[in-house]
Each structure stands twice: as structure tokens, then as C-alpha cells.
């Protein structure tokens, strides 16, 4: 049978070596980006670029979600914080890994995702409900640069907007043995995807995973305009 455009996009990410782990590959295939896009962007959903989702914001490119989901070393049962829900798509791919339908519900993890644009938080919530992730993903309207103290600490933290520096509350809300990913750098150029690992004693290690281009993180620990 002819492959769908989305299956071809996933194939390319496999060929490029960006997608490697069976659970991450399965999640990408299970959640085509199209379903989380506004009507007028759906025709472009399989292109490996960010796309506009309104309010000056974007849905991430498939390769970026693949890179982040691989680097996070996600496992069934983890509690994950995403800062920047956008359309809700990235959080749904994570839910497929940490709370797969074929695992007992008692073993499921949960994704908490925070969005600072109220209308986007509402759109993300609608998308998450419509696509059947309402019991695995919680969307909150607010300033995620301060983290989400109500549900902290987290096994994994990912920030999908570029911060001027690593916000201390996010580091504080990461569990020992936790991993955090955050783009750090100027508003338009020279951001690096930074991976922070906290060991069992709480010591931190920082690695640079390479150059990226994200929309700016706003809020208390974000960029000031
Ligand atoms: N993960 C999203 C998806 O799957 O569609 C894409 C995220 S988009 C690249 C970055 C998002 O971060 C935007 O929706 C933006 O409004 C949001 N954002 C920026 N600063 C924020 C903050 N301080 N707290 C929460 N969300 C923030």
C-alpha cells in the first residue's frame, strides 16, 4: 500500500538517523502532525519545517520533536513538564511514550504542559481532548518559565521556546536522575539546545546538543520586549 505523506516524513527521519528508538518512532507514527494544525496549514503538515499556528507562534518541525524525544530518554511512567504547549502536538507524542495505551493504566506517566497564550492553551486543550489524550496530558494556561510547582518535581522537563538563560525554577523542579532540554540564546539567532542532567546527588551536568531556532520564551524568566 502507498505510504502516507506522514509515514514518508518519519521514514526520512529514520534514514537521517534522527529517529532511532522504537518507542519514539512508534509515537511519531501514532500522532500525525496534521491533526493538530489549523485548517489552512494542514496541506503542509508533512513538511519538515515549523508551521504557523496563530498568535505569532509555531508548531515545531518534526525533526526537532524527534531530536528532543530521543534526547529525553522517555520511559513509561515518567512525569513530564513541557513549557510551551502550542498546538498540543509535541505533548501527545510524549504521552504515547510515557503512557502508551498498551500499558496498564496504573503504570501510566503524565504530561503537564503550560502555555502562556490563553487562546492557544484553549486550542491545545481541544486538540488533546479530540485526539484522545485527555487522560494523559494536562494543559494549563500560565507562565511556564516559573515551572509548574503544583505537580513538581518532574522526571523530565522540556522547554519549546528559547530562553535568555536557564530558569532556576525549572532546574529546582527537576528530580534527581532527571533530564531537561531547553533552547538557550538570543531571540532570533544563536540559540543552543542545552541538555541538563541532574545526578542522584543533585549535581548538574550541561551539554550543548547544537544550534536551533525557536520562538522566544516570554514570562518572568523569559525575554523582555
Ligand atoms: N510544543 C508546541 C507544539 O507541539 O505545538 C510548539 C511550541 S511553540 C514552538 C512555543 C510555545 O511556547 C508558544 O506557543 C508560546 O506561546 C509558548 N511560550 C512562550 N513563553 C512561554 C511561557 N513563559 N510559558 C508558557 N508558554 C510559553
py3Dmol code that shows the C-alpha trace and the ligand (Angstrom):
import py3Dmol

protein = """\
ATOM      1  CA  UNK A   1       0.000   0.000   0.000  1.00  0.00           C
ATOM      2  CA  UNK A   2       1.220   3.530  -0.813  1.00  0.00           C
ATOM      3  CA  UNK A   3       2.703   5.234   2.267  1.00  0.00           C
ATOM      4  CA  UNK A   4       1.066   8.386   3.589  1.00  0.00           C
ATOM      5  CA  UNK A   5       2.979  11.678   3.441  1.00  0.00           C
ATOM      6  CA  UNK A   6       3.420  11.486   7.220  1.00  0.00           C
ATOM      7  CA  UNK A   7       4.874   7.942   7.021  1.00  0.00           C
ATOM      8  CA  UNK A   8       7.317   9.236   4.396  1.00  0.00           C
ATOM      9  CA  UNK A   9       8.373  12.080   6.741  1.00  0.00           C
ATOM     10  CA  UNK A  10       9.007   9.542   9.516  1.00  0.00           C
ATOM     11  CA  UNK A  11      10.963   7.352   7.052  1.00  0.00           C
ATOM     12  CA  UNK A  12      13.205  10.340   6.217  1.00  0.00           C
ATOM     13  CA  UNK A  13      13.895  10.979   9.911  1.00  0.00           C
ATOM     14  CA  UNK A  14      14.846   7.309  10.274  1.00  0.00           C
ATOM     15  CA  UNK A  15      17.149   7.444   7.239  1.00  0.00           C
ATOM     16  CA  UNK A  16      18.809  10.587   8.601  1.00  0.00           C
ATOM     17  CA  UNK A  17      19.460   8.780  11.898  1.00  0.00           C
ATOM     18  CA  UNK A  18      17.424  11.327  13.866  1.00  0.00           C
ATOM     19  CA  UNK A  19      14.781   8.786  14.882  1.00  0.00           C
ATOM     20  CA  UNK A  20      16.329   5.687  16.468  1.00  0.00           C
ATOM     21  CA  UNK A  21      14.322   4.295  19.395  1.00  0.00           C
ATOM     22  CA  UNK A  22      11.348   2.017  18.741  1.00  0.00           C
ATOM     23  CA  UNK A  23       9.111   3.865  21.250  1.00  0.00           C
ATOM     24  CA  UNK A  24       9.916   7.295  19.750  1.00  0.00           C
ATOM     25  CA  UNK A  25       9.346   6.019  16.192  1.00  0.00           C
ATOM     26  CA  UNK A  26       6.051   4.393  17.204  1.00  0.00           C
ATOM     27  CA  UNK A  27       4.893   7.634  18.853  1.00  0.00           C
ATOM     28  CA  UNK A  28       5.720   9.744  15.775  1.00  0.00           C
ATOM     29  CA  UNK A  29       3.728   7.383  13.574  1.00  0.00           C
ATOM     30  CA  UNK A  30       0.824   7.317  16.034  1.00  0.00           C
ATOM     31  CA  UNK A  31       0.396  11.111  16.114  1.00  0.00           C
ATOM     32  CA  UNK A  32       0.446  12.706  12.641  1.00  0.00           C
ATOM     33  CA  UNK A  33       1.081  16.460  12.956  1.00  0.00           C
ATOM     34  CA  UNK A  34      -1.860  17.259  10.643  1.00  0.00           C
ATOM     35  CA  UNK A  35      -4.478  16.706  13.337  1.00  0.00           C
ATOM     36  CA  UNK A  36      -3.004  19.489  15.493  1.00  0.00           C
ATOM     37  CA  UNK A  37      -2.768  22.134  12.770  1.00  0.00           C
ATOM     38  CA  UNK A  38      -5.183  24.904  11.823  1.00  0.00           C
ATOM     39  CA  UNK A  39      -7.230  24.047   8.703  1.00  0.00           C
ATOM     40  CA  UNK A  40      -5.199  26.346   6.397  1.00  0.00           C
ATOM     41  CA  UNK A  41      -1.858  24.684   7.340  1.00  0.00           C
ATOM     42  CA  UNK A  42      -2.865  21.034   7.062  1.00  0.00           C
ATOM     43  CA  UNK A  43      -1.697  20.656   3.461  1.00  0.00           C
ATOM     44  CA  UNK A  44       1.878  21.352   4.638  1.00  0.00           C
ATOM     45  CA  UNK A  45       1.807  19.139   7.743  1.00  0.00           C
ATOM     46  CA  UNK A  46       4.299  16.541   6.457  1.00  0.00           C
ATOM     47  CA  UNK A  47       6.941  19.160   5.554  1.00  0.00           C
ATOM     48  CA  UNK A  48       9.896  19.080   7.953  1.00  0.00           C
ATOM     49  CA  UNK A  49       9.600  22.751   8.967  1.00  0.00           C
ATOM     50  CA  UNK A  50       7.858  24.680  11.757  1.00  0.00           C
ATOM     51  CA  UNK A  51       4.400  25.947  10.707  1.00  0.00           C
ATOM     52  CA  UNK A  52       2.265  28.857  11.965  1.00  0.00           C
ATOM     53  CA  UNK A  53      -0.466  28.031  14.496  1.00  0.00           C
ATOM     54  CA  UNK A  54      -1.686  31.613  15.041  1.00  0.00           C
ATOM     55  CA  UNK A  55      -0.885  34.273  17.683  1.00  0.00           C
ATOM     56  CA  UNK A  56       2.624  34.623  16.209  1.00  0.00           C
ATOM     57  CA  UNK A  57       3.533  31.094  17.359  1.00  0.00           C
ATOM     58  CA  UNK A  58       4.576  27.884  15.587  1.00  0.00           C
ATOM     59  CA  UNK A  59       4.253  24.126  15.821  1.00  0.00           C
ATOM     60  CA  UNK A  60       7.768  22.623  15.923  1.00  0.00           C
ATOM     61  CA  UNK A  61       9.325  20.849  12.923  1.00  0.00           C
ATOM     62  CA  UNK A  62       9.083  17.028  13.006  1.00  0.00           C
ATOM     63  CA  UNK A  63      12.897  16.657  13.196  1.00  0.00           C
ATOM     64  CA  UNK A  64      13.019  18.895  16.289  1.00  0.00           C
ATOM     65  CA  UNK A  65      10.348  16.874  18.107  1.00  0.00           C
ATOM     66  CA  UNK A  66      12.233  13.695  17.118  1.00  0.00           C
ATOM     67  CA  UNK A  67      15.571  15.086  18.388  1.00  0.00           C
ATOM     68  CA  UNK A  68      14.032  16.194  21.692  1.00  0.00           C
ATOM     69  CA  UNK A  69      12.065  12.980  22.298  1.00  0.00           C
ATOM     70  CA  UNK A  70      15.193  10.894  21.645  1.00  0.00           C
ATOM     71  CA  UNK A  71      17.410  13.047  23.897  1.00  0.00           C
ATOM     72  CA  UNK A  72      14.879  12.981  26.744  1.00  0.00           C
ATOM     73  CA  UNK A  73      15.185   9.177  27.124  1.00  0.00           C
ATOM     74  CA  UNK A  74      11.480   8.915  27.856  1.00  0.00           C
ATOM     75  CA  UNK A  75      10.109   5.838  29.624  1.00  0.00           C
ATOM     76  CA  UNK A  76       6.717   4.501  30.644  1.00  0.00           C
ATOM     77  CA  UNK A  77       5.555   6.025  33.936  1.00  0.00           C
ATOM     78  CA  UNK A  78       7.507   9.294  33.841  1.00  0.00           C
ATOM     79  CA  UNK A  79       6.075  12.640  34.889  1.00  0.00           C
ATOM     80  CA  UNK A  80       6.970  15.248  32.270  1.00  0.00           C
ATOM     81  CA  UNK A  81       6.711  19.036  32.223  1.00  0.00           C
ATOM     82  CA  UNK A  82       6.534  20.823  28.876  1.00  0.00           C
ATOM     83  CA  UNK A  83       6.820  24.613  28.799  1.00  0.00           C
ATOM     84  CA  UNK A  84       5.066  25.860  25.649  1.00  0.00           C
ATOM     85  CA  UNK A  85       2.065  23.692  24.756  1.00  0.00           C
ATOM     86  CA  UNK A  86       1.426  25.475  21.436  1.00  0.00           C
ATOM     87  CA  UNK A  87      -0.876  23.165  19.487  1.00  0.00           C
ATOM     88  CA  UNK A  88      -0.520  20.238  21.912  1.00  0.00           C
ATOM     89  CA  UNK A  89       1.123  18.014  19.299  1.00  0.00           C
ATOM     90  CA  UNK A  90       4.503  17.519  20.997  1.00  0.00           C
ATOM     91  CA  UNK A  91       2.828  16.643  24.297  1.00  0.00           C
ATOM     92  CA  UNK A  92       0.698  13.995  22.548  1.00  0.00           C
ATOM     93  CA  UNK A  93       3.830  12.340  21.104  1.00  0.00           C
ATOM     94  CA  UNK A  94       5.334  12.230  24.613  1.00  0.00           C
ATOM     95  CA  UNK A  95       2.106  10.797  26.060  1.00  0.00           C
ATOM     96  CA  UNK A  96       2.343   7.950  23.530  1.00  0.00           C
ATOM     97  CA  UNK A  97       5.727   7.007  25.069  1.00  0.00           C
ATOM     98  CA  UNK A  98       5.237   7.556  28.803  1.00  0.00           C
ATOM     99  CA  UNK A  99       1.603   6.400  28.904  1.00  0.00           C
ATOM    100  CA  UNK A 100       1.026   4.022  25.975  1.00  0.00           C
ATOM    101  CA  UNK A 101      -2.456   2.547  25.616  1.00  0.00           C
ATOM    102  CA  UNK A 102      -0.998  -0.985  25.676  1.00  0.00           C
ATOM    103  CA  UNK A 103       0.469  -0.488  29.192  1.00  0.00           C
ATOM    104  CA  UNK A 104      -1.718  -0.903  32.274  1.00  0.00           C
ATOM    105  CA  UNK A 105      -3.262   2.430  33.235  1.00  0.00           C
ATOM    106  CA  UNK A 106      -1.732   2.103  36.721  1.00  0.00           C
ATOM    107  CA  UNK A 107       1.736   2.369  35.104  1.00  0.00           C
ATOM    108  CA  UNK A 108       0.990   5.450  33.013  1.00  0.00           C
ATOM    109  CA  UNK A 109       3.010   8.607  33.402  1.00  0.00           C
ATOM    110  CA  UNK A 110       1.575  12.052  32.733  1.00  0.00           C
ATOM    111  CA  UNK A 111       2.463  15.155  30.720  1.00  0.00           C
ATOM    112  CA  UNK A 112       1.825  18.582  32.251  1.00  0.00           C
ATOM    113  CA  UNK A 113       2.130  21.327  29.683  1.00  0.00           C
ATOM    114  CA  UNK A 114       1.922  25.071  30.317  1.00  0.00           C
ATOM    115  CA  UNK A 115       1.044  27.707  27.683  1.00  0.00           C
ATOM    116  CA  UNK A 116       1.249  31.478  28.203  1.00  0.00           C
ATOM    117  CA  UNK A 117      -1.103  32.446  25.322  1.00  0.00           C
ATOM    118  CA  UNK A 118      -4.597  31.789  26.645  1.00  0.00           C
ATOM    119  CA  UNK A 119      -6.220  31.195  23.230  1.00  0.00           C
ATOM    120  CA  UNK A 120      -3.502  28.668  22.350  1.00  0.00           C
ATOM    121  CA  UNK A 121      -3.952  26.884  25.676  1.00  0.00           C
ATOM    122  CA  UNK A 122      -7.645  26.511  24.758  1.00  0.00           C
ATOM    123  CA  UNK A 123      -6.841  25.257  21.248  1.00  0.00           C
ATOM    124  CA  UNK A 124      -4.256  22.798  22.629  1.00  0.00           C
ATOM    125  CA  UNK A 125      -6.793  21.523  25.172  1.00  0.00           C
ATOM    126  CA  UNK A 126      -9.389  20.993  22.430  1.00  0.00           C
ATOM    127  CA  UNK A 127      -6.843  19.158  20.236  1.00  0.00           C
ATOM    128  CA  UNK A 128      -5.717  16.955  23.131  1.00  0.00           C
ATOM    129  CA  UNK A 129      -9.314  16.050  24.014  1.00  0.00           C
ATOM    130  CA  UNK A 130     -10.333  15.420  20.379  1.00  0.00           C
ATOM    131  CA  UNK A 131      -7.336  13.141  19.788  1.00  0.00           C
ATOM    132  CA  UNK A 132      -7.927  11.054  22.903  1.00  0.00           C
ATOM    133  CA  UNK A 133      -5.087  12.250  25.183  1.00  0.00           C
ATOM    134  CA  UNK A 134      -7.214  13.993  27.813  1.00  0.00           C
ATOM    135  CA  UNK A 135      -6.390  11.368  30.464  1.00  0.00           C
ATOM    136  CA  UNK A 136      -2.622  11.561  29.839  1.00  0.00           C
ATOM    137  CA  UNK A 137      -1.964  15.264  29.172  1.00  0.00           C
ATOM    138  CA  UNK A 138      -2.970  18.260  31.323  1.00  0.00           C
ATOM    139  CA  UNK A 139      -2.823  21.712  29.739  1.00  0.00           C
ATOM    140  CA  UNK A 140      -2.543  24.783  31.955  1.00  0.00           C
ATOM    141  CA  UNK A 141      -2.707  28.429  30.970  1.00  0.00           C
ATOM    142  CA  UNK A 142       0.099  30.365  32.669  1.00  0.00           C
ATOM    143  CA  UNK A 143       3.766  31.321  32.781  1.00  0.00           C
ATOM    144  CA  UNK A 144       5.750  28.105  32.427  1.00  0.00           C
ATOM    145  CA  UNK A 145       9.077  29.918  32.854  1.00  0.00           C
ATOM    146  CA  UNK A 146       8.299  29.530  36.569  1.00  0.00           C
ATOM    147  CA  UNK A 147       7.656  25.811  36.057  1.00  0.00           C
ATOM    148  CA  UNK A 148       4.581  24.130  37.454  1.00  0.00           C
ATOM    149  CA  UNK A 149       5.085  23.892  41.234  1.00  0.00           C
ATOM    150  CA  UNK A 150       1.676  22.244  41.782  1.00  0.00           C
ATOM    151  CA  UNK A 151       2.922  18.988  40.221  1.00  0.00           C
ATOM    152  CA  UNK A 152       6.712  19.246  40.751  1.00  0.00           C
ATOM    153  CA  UNK A 153       9.167  17.546  40.793  1.00  0.00           C
ATOM    154  CA  UNK A 154       9.379  16.114  37.269  1.00  0.00           C
ATOM    155  CA  UNK A 155      11.391  13.262  35.713  1.00  0.00           C
ATOM    156  CA  UNK A 156      11.759  15.261  32.526  1.00  0.00           C
ATOM    157  CA  UNK A 157      11.402  18.952  31.611  1.00  0.00           C
ATOM    158  CA  UNK A 158      11.348  20.311  28.079  1.00  0.00           C
ATOM    159  CA  UNK A 159      11.071  23.919  27.034  1.00  0.00           C
ATOM    160  CA  UNK A 160       9.866  24.538  23.487  1.00  0.00           C
ATOM    161  CA  UNK A 161      10.714  28.265  23.377  1.00  0.00           C
ATOM    162  CA  UNK A 162      14.149  29.931  23.602  1.00  0.00           C
ATOM    163  CA  UNK A 163      15.163  31.333  26.984  1.00  0.00           C
ATOM    164  CA  UNK A 164      17.827  34.008  27.619  1.00  0.00           C
ATOM    165  CA  UNK A 165      19.283  31.727  30.327  1.00  0.00           C
ATOM    166  CA  UNK A 166      18.196  28.553  32.130  1.00  0.00           C
ATOM    167  CA  UNK A 167      15.347  29.467  34.547  1.00  0.00           C
ATOM    168  CA  UNK A 168      16.296  28.377  38.083  1.00  0.00           C
ATOM    169  CA  UNK A 169      12.721  27.260  38.991  1.00  0.00           C
ATOM    170  CA  UNK A 170      12.858  24.675  36.187  1.00  0.00           C
ATOM    171  CA  UNK A 171      16.159  23.288  37.480  1.00  0.00           C
ATOM    172  CA  UNK A 172      14.729  23.179  41.009  1.00  0.00           C
ATOM    173  CA  UNK A 173      11.667  21.271  39.767  1.00  0.00           C
ATOM    174  CA  UNK A 174      13.750  18.561  38.062  1.00  0.00           C
ATOM    175  CA  UNK A 175      14.080  15.294  40.028  1.00  0.00           C
ATOM    176  CA  UNK A 176      17.453  13.687  40.758  1.00  0.00           C
ATOM    177  CA  UNK A 177      18.321  11.470  37.720  1.00  0.00           C
ATOM    178  CA  UNK A 178      16.194  13.900  35.673  1.00  0.00           C
ATOM    179  CA  UNK A 179      16.827  15.345  32.216  1.00  0.00           C
ATOM    180  CA  UNK A 180      15.890  18.819  30.994  1.00  0.00           C
ATOM    181  CA  UNK A 181      16.078  20.202  27.455  1.00  0.00           C
ATOM    182  CA  UNK A 182      15.961  23.930  26.797  1.00  0.00           C
ATOM    183  CA  UNK A 183      16.930  26.178  23.891  1.00  0.00           C
ATOM    184  CA  UNK A 184      19.097  28.989  25.284  1.00  0.00           C
ATOM    185  CA  UNK A 185      20.184  32.099  23.440  1.00  0.00           C
ATOM    186  CA  UNK A 186      19.174  35.327  21.767  1.00  0.00           C
ATOM    187  CA  UNK A 187      15.668  35.972  20.486  1.00  0.00           C
ATOM    188  CA  UNK A 188      16.373  35.332  16.800  1.00  0.00           C
ATOM    189  CA  UNK A 189      19.813  33.801  16.399  1.00  0.00           C
ATOM    190  CA  UNK A 190      22.448  31.646  18.036  1.00  0.00           C
ATOM    191  CA  UNK A 191      20.297  29.514  20.298  1.00  0.00           C
ATOM    192  CA  UNK A 192      21.705  26.220  21.511  1.00  0.00           C
ATOM    193  CA  UNK A 193      19.672  23.243  22.591  1.00  0.00           C
ATOM    194  CA  UNK A 194      21.018  22.631  26.098  1.00  0.00           C
ATOM    195  CA  UNK A 195      20.644  19.296  27.860  1.00  0.00           C
ATOM    196  CA  UNK A 196      20.847  19.419  31.650  1.00  0.00           C
ATOM    197  CA  UNK A 197      21.219  16.195  33.599  1.00  0.00           C
ATOM    198  CA  UNK A 198      20.793  16.078  37.377  1.00  0.00           C
ATOM    199  CA  UNK A 199      22.504  13.136  39.071  1.00  0.00           C
ATOM    200  CA  UNK A 200      21.308  11.265  42.146  1.00  0.00           C
ATOM    201  CA  UNK A 201      23.126  13.720  44.438  1.00  0.00           C
ATOM    202  CA  UNK A 202      21.598  16.735  42.680  1.00  0.00           C
ATOM    203  CA  UNK A 203      24.768  17.720  40.781  1.00  0.00           C
ATOM    204  CA  UNK A 204      24.143  19.204  37.334  1.00  0.00           C
ATOM    205  CA  UNK A 205      25.835  18.485  34.004  1.00  0.00           C
ATOM    206  CA  UNK A 206      25.272  20.663  30.930  1.00  0.00           C
ATOM    207  CA  UNK A 207      25.747  19.589  27.307  1.00  0.00           C
ATOM    208  CA  UNK A 208      25.222  21.516  24.090  1.00  0.00           C
ATOM    209  CA  UNK A 209      23.220  19.487  21.554  1.00  0.00           C
ATOM    210  CA  UNK A 210      23.686  22.067  18.774  1.00  0.00           C
ATOM    211  CA  UNK A 211      22.147  25.122  17.145  1.00  0.00           C
ATOM    212  CA  UNK A 212      18.366  25.586  16.974  1.00  0.00           C
ATOM    213  CA  UNK A 213      15.803  28.314  16.135  1.00  0.00           C
ATOM    214  CA  UNK A 214      12.816  28.581  18.474  1.00  0.00           C
ATOM    215  CA  UNK A 215      10.298  31.354  19.182  1.00  0.00           C
ATOM    216  CA  UNK A 216      11.194  33.279  22.356  1.00  0.00           C
ATOM    217  CA  UNK A 217      10.253  32.214  25.862  1.00  0.00           C
ATOM    218  CA  UNK A 218       8.363  35.083  27.498  1.00  0.00           C
ATOM    219  CA  UNK A 219       7.183  35.498  31.100  1.00  0.00           C
ATOM    220  CA  UNK A 220       9.158  36.133  34.284  1.00  0.00           C
ATOM    221  CA  UNK A 221      12.291  34.167  33.307  1.00  0.00           C
ATOM    222  CA  UNK A 222      11.928  34.763  29.571  1.00  0.00           C
ATOM    223  CA  UNK A 223      12.951  37.506  27.152  1.00  0.00           C
ATOM    224  CA  UNK A 224      11.784  41.041  27.884  1.00  0.00           C
ATOM    225  CA  UNK A 225      10.412  43.106  24.974  1.00  0.00           C
TER     226      UNK A 225
END
"""
ligand_1 = """\
27
LIG
N 5.199 22.326 21.610
C 4.384 23.086 20.713
C 3.566 22.218 19.786
O 3.627 20.990 19.865
O 2.802 22.798 19.005
C 5.157 24.139 19.967
C 5.607 25.211 20.872
S 5.955 26.777 20.171
C 7.435 26.484 19.290
C 6.436 27.632 21.663
C 5.278 27.956 22.569
O 5.801 28.448 23.806
C 4.352 29.036 22.050
O 3.045 28.539 21.954
C 4.467 30.159 23.092
O 3.280 30.880 23.291
C 4.869 29.362 24.312
N 5.516 30.135 25.387
C 6.428 31.135 25.300
N 6.774 31.564 26.538
C 6.072 30.814 27.428
C 5.996 30.775 28.852
N 6.702 31.605 29.627
N 5.172 29.848 29.422
C 4.447 29.002 28.660
N 4.457 29.003 27.309
C 5.274 29.885 26.700
"""
view = py3Dmol.view(width=600, height=400)
view.addModel(protein, "pdb")
view.setStyle({"model": 0}, {"cartoon": {"style": "trace"}})
view.addModel(ligand_1, "xyz")
view.setStyle({"model": 1}, {"stick": {}})
view.zoomTo()
view.show()
